[in-house]
Amino acid sequence: MLYIGIDLGTSACKLLLTDETGDIKNIVSRSYPLDFPQPGWSEQDPAAWWQAVEEGIPALLRGHDGAQVAGIGAGGQMHGLVVLDAADRVIRPAILWNDGRTADEVDYLNETVGRETLSARTANIAFAGFTAPKLLWMKKHEPELFARIDKIMLPKDYINYRLTGVHCTDPSDASGMLLYDVRHGMWSAEMLGICGVRETQMPRVFPSAAAVGTVLPEVAARLGIPETTVVAAGAGDNAAAAVGTGTVGEGACNISIGTSGTIFITSKSFGVDPHNALHSFAHADGGYHLMGVMLSAASCNTWLMERILRTRDYAAEQAEIAEDRLGNNRVFFLPYLMGERSPINDTDARAAFVGMSLDTTRADLVQAMLEGVAFGMRDSLAVARSLGIPIVRSKICGGGAKSPLWRKIFANVLGIALDVPAAEEGPGMGGAMLAMVACGAYRDVAEAAAAIVRVTETIVPDPALSARYDVQYEKYRKLYPALKELFPQLH
């Protein structure tokens, strides 16, 4: 049988077709625009997501037997606020995970409601990208639209709704809304009340690998797949990527260098970072995970290459960075293009190049950007290690992980071995694997991961280079505190 995995990203929807062994038969991608109506705002039209899926699946199936498709599973960008009216029409463009308009609402939740209360009710504190602050913003600034809300959903859940007609979500994605009680696996009545919404407005929560329904007959006909095709609840993109890289069970780690950057640490038992610098979420394997999130990771690379240097030849730019330059750069880069979440939680933070002089070269800037993203990830790794979590190796995935140079920088900045999975399509493969479990091809997520995920390369840190990066990191970590008070004045 065949399975479709959907990776509903920020800039594009990537779809893959695979069999139950993980042999990828085809991959297609459909891009869509990202709107910035005001500085710091980030929105998308959910109709564009559905159009990408509706056009992408028939293209994916060309040359293959659509009748063999048994299941569909999605991994999707987290936290986005999708609101539907009583007729299931989208009320306004989705407010995305990297939107920074909710500084006042975040302050209200963290300072007035209180971090301790939030952590006790949801296992997390408020961050600008989370869904609850967006609801409060909408309630204050768009009261007429807020009054029309009948259903509150997340991006991949909107796709599942269009496929099945079911208003659904899963624990991993729900965990990032600040409306879900992660410890007890249910919507938090107190948080719903604070945001002025009712539980009837929330989608039903299904286990990530559970079937939420089958594809609607009219949709199945358009897509060229059977009406019996099972749709799994799916997962937030980071949890789906973790499944796709085999990061399941106890004490596993995955680093993703996508538009955003994440470090994802699994656990079979519930736990909370007492500093709330790392998120505490449910995992798609039925367990839990701690996660650090950088708002800008590979997007820093895209920004520098295409907007500033006006090139798309990424490999050529990185080819200028010779081996002896690593760990010796005098230029540093703070990767805060959209503010930052983990571990500083500062919507005012901004990106900066520091240390430039007349002899600074183009290659110095590219190298500083690559290293700055790795240093930013090390900030979250340092928090995990301060909690006594031993991390000596990790999987690595995402678009940025396709760069051998960037993988090498990450391994040596973090000082850990990095395993590269054979399939680099993390969220899409993870979604397909969740569909396999929903269809009964595997007993559970762990069994699917053990059967499918293979590592093709391991990058081992060089002790001498890691030592140089330790020195560089100590310089890097002084930059944000030095600039913190200036950032709010730049808006």
N, C-alpha and C positions, 0 to 999 in steps of 0.2 A: 504493500500500500504506500501511498504518497502523503506527505504532510507539508503544509504551508506555514512558514514562519514569517511574521510581520514585525519589522523593526520600525516603529513609528517615531522617527527622529525629529529634530528641530528644523532641519533644512530639507530633509527628504524622507520618503518612505521606501525602505529597502525590503524586498520580498524574496524569500528563497523557497525552493522546492527540494525536498529531500525524502529519502526513504527511511525506514526504521533503523538502518545501520548508520545513519548520518552521512551517507553518500549524497552530496549536493548535486542535484540534476540541473538546476538553473538558478540564476539570480537576476533580478531586474530592480531598477530604482526609478522613482518618480519624484522630482523635486517640487517644492512649492515655496512661495515667498514668505518672508518673515517681516512683519511690519513693526516699525518703531514710531508710533504716533507722536510721542514726545520723548525728550531725552530721558533715558533710563526705563522707558516703557518697552514692552515686548509682547506682541499679540499675533495670533494666527486665526484664520477662518477654518473651523472644523470641516466645512464643506470641501476644502482643499485636501484634507486628509482622506476623506472618503473617496473623492475623485481619484486620488493616487492609488487607492486600493482597488477601486472599481475598474480602472484602466490597467492597473499593474498585474492583477491576477490572470486575466486572459492572455496577456503578453508572456507571463511566467509559464503558462501551460502550453504555449506553442511548441509543437513537436512532442508533446507528452499526452498521455491519456487522462483527461480531467476526471473521468469516471473512477479513477483509482485514488482520488483525493479522499482520505478518511477524516482528516482533522485540520483545524487551523488554530494557531496560538499566536498571541501578540505580546511583544515587549514594547512599552511606550514611554515617551518622555513623561516624567513625573510632575506632580504638583499643579499642572495647568487647570485653571477653572473653566469648565464647560458647563453652561447653564441652559436648560431647556424649559420651555413653557408647557402648559397643559396639553398642547397639541404636539409636543415633542419637537418643536422648532427651536433652533438655536437663537437665543435672545441677543447675544452680543459676541464679538470675537473673543476667543479664548485668551485669558491672561496667562502667560507662560511662566515656566519655572525660573527664567532668568530676568523676570520683570522686577524692577526695583522701586515701584511707586508706593509701596506700603510701609515706608519708614515709620510714619506716625502710628499706624495700626500695630506694627511690631513692638514699638515702644509701649503702647497701651497694654498689649498682651503680656510682655515680659516684665514691665514695671508696675502696672496697676493690678492686673489679674495675678501676676507674679510667676517667676520662673519655677518656684517649688510647686505651685499649683498645677502649672502646665505639665511639668515633668511627672507629677503624680498621676495626672489624668491621661496623658498621652505618651509618656516616656521621652518627650522632647520639649524644647523651648521653641519660641517663634523665630522664624527666619523669613526674610522678605519674600522668598520664592514659594513658601508654603501656601496652601489653599485657604486656610482660615483667615489670615490677614487680608486676602483678596476679597473675601466675602464681606468683611467689615468695611473695606474701602468702597465696594460696590454699594453697600447699604447706605453709606454716608454720601457718596458722590453721584450715585445713579439710583435713587430710591424708587423711581417708577419702574425701572427695569428689575431691580431687586424684588419688588412686590410681585412680579410676574413669574418668578422662579418656581417651577414645579419639580424639577430634578436637577441634582448637582452631580456632575460626573468628572472623570479624568480623561485625558486624550484617548488612550487605547480603549477605554470603556465605551467611548462614543462609537468607535469602529465596531466593537462587539455588539453594541445596540443596533447599528445599521445592518449587521449581519444576521442577527437573531431576533430583534425586537425586544430583548431583555435588558432592563436597566441593572447593570451588574458592575462589580469591581472585585478586587482580590485583596488580601491582607497586606501584601508588600506595597502596593500602590496606595492603598488607604492609609498606611502608616505615615505617609508624607503629607497628609492633609492637615494635621494638627486637630483633627476631629475624631480620631480613632484611638481607642484604648488598646495599645499594643499588647500590654500584659494580659488582658482579659479577652482580647479578640472580639471587640464589639464597639459600636459607636458610643462616644462619650456624651451622655445626656447633658452634662454640665457645659461641655464645649459647644455643643449644638445650641444650647440656650444663650451662651455668650455671643455667638455669631447670629442669633436671631433666626435660626432655621429649625425645622422639625425633622424627626427621623424618617417620616414618610417622604421627605424630599431627597433622602439619601439612597443610593443604589444598594441592592442586596449584595452582601459579601460572600463570595464563593472561594473555596480553596483554589490556589493558583492553578493546580493541575486537574481541577474538576471541570466537567462539562457544564456550561451554562445553558446550552440549548443546541439546536441544529440550525443550519442556514435557511432563512426564509425562502419559500419556493420561487418567488419572483426574482430574488437576488441570486439564488443558485442558477437559475436559467441564464441570467445575464453574465454570470462569472464562468459558466461552463463547468460546474461541479455538481455533485449529487445533492439532493435535498437532505440526505442523511448525514452530510458532512458535519462532524461535531466541532463546536467552537469551545475551546478551553477559556477559562477566566483570564489566563495570562498573568503578566507581572509588570511591575515598573521596570524601566529599561535596565537599571543596574542589577536588579535581582534576576532579570531574564538573562543578562549578559553573564552573570555568575553561574547560572545553570548551564548556559552554553559553553562555558569554559571549565565546567566540572567543579566549580567552587561551591561545594555543598558539604553538609555534615558539620563536624566540629573542627574549629581552628584553621580553616582554609582561608586564603586571601586572594583577591583579584584586584588588579589595578586597571582602570579603563582610561584611555586618553582619547576621549571623544570631544565633542563640542565643549562639554564640561569634563572635568576630571574627577575620578572617584577612587577611593580605596575602600574595599568591601571585605569585612572580616566576619566569618560565619561562627555561629554558636548554636548548640542544640538547646541551650537554656537561655531564658530571658535575662537581660542585664542592661544597665543604664550607665553611661559615662557621667559620673557625678559632676563634672565640669560642664556638661552639655555642649562640649565642643564637637563631639561626634554624634550623629543621629543614631537612634536605637529603633530599628524597624523589624517587622516580620520578614522572613525570607520565603521565597517561593518553594523551598523544599519542606516547608512545614515547621522550620526552626526560626532562628532570629539572626540578625546581623547588626554590627556597628558599621557606620559608614561616614567617611569624611568626603566632603564635596567641594571642589573648586568650580566656580561658575565659569571660568574661562581657561581652557586647556588647549586642545587643538585649535580652538577658535582664535587663540593668540597667534598661532602660526598662520592661519588664513588671513587674519587682519594684517600682519606684518608683510606677508608675501604679496597679497593681492591689492590691499588698499594703500600701503606705504611704498613698497618696493616695485609695485606694478608688474608682478611676474607670477606665472603659475608653474614655473619650473622649480619645484621645491627641491628636487634632488640636486640640481646644479648649485643652488644656494648652499646646501649642506655640504657639498663636495669641497667647498673652500675651507672647511673647518678641519684642519690637520690634527692628527693624533696628539701632537705635543702642545696644542692649544687647550686641550681639555683640562679643566681644573686650574687654569692659569689666566682666565679672562679678568680684565680689570673693569669691565662693564657689567652691571647687574640690571635685572629687569623684574619689576613687581608685576605679577600677572592679573591685576585687578581691573580688567576692562569693563566689567559689569558689576563692580563691587565685589564682595567676597562673602562666602558662607563659612566653611570650616577652615581653620578653627576660630577665626576672628569675628565673624558675624557682623560685618560692617558694610552697610549699603553705600556709604560715602567713599569708601576706599577707591582709588583709581590707579591705573597702570602708570609706571614710570621707568624710564631708563636713567640709571645713575652711574656716574663715573666716566662719562665720555670726555674725550680730549681731541685735539686737532689730528692726532694720528689714529683715532678710532675708525675702523673700517666697517664696511657693510657686513662682512663675515662676523665681526665682533658683536654686532647687534643681533644677527640671527642666532649666534651661539648663546648670547645672554638671554634671549627669549626662550630657547629650548631649555636652558639650565634653570631659568626662573620658574617655569612650570614645574620642573622636577623638584626644585626647592619648596615650592608651594605644597606639593604632595607630601614632602618630608615633614612639613608642619603637622599634618594630620597623623602621619606615622609616629611622630614623636609623642603625640597624645596617647595613641594606642599603647605604645611601649611604656608610658608613664603609668598606665593601668595594669601593668604586669603581663601584657599580652605579648608572648614571644613570636616575632615574625621574622623568619629567616629566608623565606622564599614566597613567591607569589606568581599567579598567572598574570599575563598582561594582554590586553586586547584594545580595540578601538582604532580609529583611523590613524592616530598619531603613532600607534605601536607598529605600524608598517614600516616606519623609518628605522633602519639598523642603527643609525647614529643616535637617535632619540632613545631607543631601547638601551643602548650602552650607557648613555648619560643617566637614565633613570636607575639602572642597576647599580651604578657607582655612587650616585648621589644618595640613594636609599640604603646602599650597602647590603643588598639582598639578591639572591638568585632569582631570575625571572624566566618562567616557563612560557613558551609561545605555543598556543594550541594550533592544531592543524587547520581547523576551521576558524577563520578570523571574524566570522559573522556572529558575534556574541549574542546580542539580543534576539536576532532573527532565529538563530539556531536554538537558543533557549526557549523561545516561543514555540518552535516546532516540537521540541522535546516535551514541553508541557502538554501539547496536543497529543503526542504519542501516549503519554500516561493517561490522559483523559479518555483515549480510545482503547486502553487496555493492552497496548503493545508492550508496555513495561509496568511492573508492579508499583513502582514509585520513582521519584525524581533521582534518587541516589542510584538506583539500578540503571536508569537510562544514561546517567552521566558516566557510570563505570563502563558501560558498553560502547558508548559513542565517542567520548572525548579522548583525543590523542595529542601528545606533546611532540612537536617536531624540532624544537630548538630550546636550549637553555643558555641564557646569558649570565655568566658568573662574574661578579665584581672583581676588579683588580685591586689588591690591597693598597698599592701605592697611589693609584688614582682616587680610590675612595678616601684615602687620608687627605689628599689635596682638596677634595670636595668637602670634607669635614671643616677645613679651614674656611673655604669659601662660604659654606652655609652659615657659619658663625657671623660673617660679615653681612650676609643677606638678611638674617633674622633681626638685625638692628635697624634696617631701613624702614619697615612699617611703623614701629614705635616713634621713629624720628619724624615721620611725615604725617602721622595720624591726625594731629591737631590742624594741619593745613588743609587736608582733604575737604572738609565741609565748606571751606571758604572758596573752593574752586567751582562750586555749582552756580 
